[in-house]
Amino acid sequence: MSNVNQLTVTQRSWITSRIGWLSLCIIAAAWGNRLLPSEWQNVWGIVGAFGLAAALGLASIATARQRGTGTGRN
């Protein structure tokens, strides 16, 4: 794999992990925060769940691509 492709894979992994962590933080804020009105807590929870699902989907796609091209980690 060339350096350009490796950098792109690394960047995707970094972005995916940040989306996942941010989504978990949003879910925790929605669940534990009693300062927000309940309507906003629901919105934060939905947004956090959507982001977490997106991060898991992106990670699955990246794993499938690595396996398909034979560049997966051993």
KOLLUMMAR-678784 format. One record per residue (C-alpha): residue in one letter; chain; x, y, z. Coordinates in pm, whole numbers, plus 32768, in hexadecimal, padded with zeros to 4 digits. Example, Ala and Ser with C-alpha at 12.3 -4.5 7.8 and 13.67 -1.06 7.14 Angstrom:
# KOLLUMMAR-678784
+------+-------+------+------+------+
| rest | kette |    u |    v |    w |
+------+-------+------+------+------+
|    a |     A | 84CE | 7E3E | 830C |
|    s |     A | 8557 | 7F96 | 82CA |
+------+-------+------+------+------+
***
This chain:
# KOLLUMMAR-678784
+------+-------+------+------+------+
| rest | kette |    u |    v |    w |
+------+-------+------+------+------+
|    m |     A | 8000 | 8000 | 8000 |
|    s |     A | 808E | 8155 | 7FA9 |
|    n |     A | 80C9 | 8264 | 80AB |
|    v |     A | 7FAB | 8334 | 8021 |
|    n |     A | 7EB2 | 8215 | 8048 |
|    q |     A | 7F39 | 81C3 | 81A2 |
|    l |     A | 7F0C | 832E | 820C |
|    t |     A | 7DA7 | 832B | 818B |
|    v |     A | 7D59 | 81EC | 824D |
|    t |     A | 7DF4 | 8283 | 8387 |
|    q |     A | 7D2B | 83C2 | 835E |
|    r |     A | 7BE8 | 82FE | 8331 |
|    s |     A | 7C32 | 8233 | 8467 |
|    w |     A | 7C7A | 8370 | 852C |
|    i |     A | 7B37 | 8417 | 84BA |
|    t |     A | 7A6B | 82DE | 84FE |
|    s |     A | 7AF0 | 82BC | 865E |
|    r |     A | 7AB1 | 842D | 86A7 |
|    i |     A | 794A | 8411 | 862A |
|    g |     A | 7919 | 82E6 | 870E |
|    w |     A | 79AB | 838E | 8843 |
|    l |     A | 78EE | 84D1 | 8807 |
|    s |     A | 77AB | 840E | 87DB |
|    l |     A | 77E5 | 8356 | 8922 |
|    c |     A | 7820 | 84A2 | 89D0 |
|    i |     A | 76DF | 852F | 893F |
|    i |     A | 761D | 83FC | 89B5 |
|    a |     A | 76B7 | 841D | 8B11 |
|    a |     A | 765E | 858F | 8B1C |
|    a |     A | 74F9 | 8544 | 8AB4 |
|    w |     A | 74D6 | 8430 | 8BB3 |
|    g |     A | 7581 | 84D3 | 8CDB |
|    n |     A | 7537 | 8644 | 8CAB |
|    r |     A | 7410 | 86C3 | 8D74 |
|    l |     A | 7440 | 882E | 8D0F |
|    l |     A | 73AF | 87FF | 8BB4 |
|    p |     A | 723A | 87E4 | 8B7B |
|    s |     A | 71C8 | 8680 | 8B38 |
|    e |     A | 717C | 86D2 | 89CB |
|    w |     A | 72E7 | 8733 | 8993 |
|    q |     A | 7361 | 85FF | 8A49 |
|    n |     A | 729D | 852B | 8953 |
|    v |     A | 732F | 85E8 | 882A |
|    w |     A | 7492 | 85C2 | 88B2 |
|    g |     A | 7457 | 8451 | 88EB |
|    i |     A | 73D9 | 841C | 8789 |
|    v |     A | 74F9 | 84E3 | 86F1 |
|    g |     A | 75F4 | 8422 | 87C4 |
|    a |     A | 755F | 82D4 | 8761 |
|    f |     A | 7561 | 8338 | 85F2 |
|    g |     A | 76CF | 83A1 | 8608 |
|    l |     A | 772F | 8260 | 86B8 |
|    a |     A | 767E | 8191 | 85AE |
|    a |     A | 772F | 825A | 84A0 |
|    a |     A | 7883 | 821E | 8543 |
|    l |     A | 7842 | 80A9 | 855C |
|    g |     A | 77D2 | 809F | 83F2 |
|    l |     A | 7906 | 815B | 837B |
|    a |     A | 79E9 | 8074 | 8443 |
|    s |     A | 793E | 7F43 | 83AE |
|    i |     A | 7967 | 7FC9 | 824E |
|    a |     A | 7AD8 | 8013 | 828B |
|    t |     A | 7B0F | 7EB3 | 8310 |
|    a |     A | 7A5B | 7E1A | 81E5 |
|    r |     A | 7B2D | 7EE8 | 80F4 |
|    q |     A | 7C70 | 7E7F | 819D |
|    r |     A | 7C0B | 7D11 | 818B |
|    g |     A | 7B9F | 7D35 | 8021 |
|    t |     A | 7CE7 | 7DCF | 7FB3 |
|    g |     A | 7DBE | 7CEA | 8088 |
|    t |     A | 7E53 | 7E0B | 814F |
|    g |     A | 7DC3 | 7DAA | 82A0 |
|    r |     A | 7E9C | 7D8C | 83D2 |
|    n |     A | 7F23 | 7C33 | 8425 |
+------+-------+------+------+------+
***
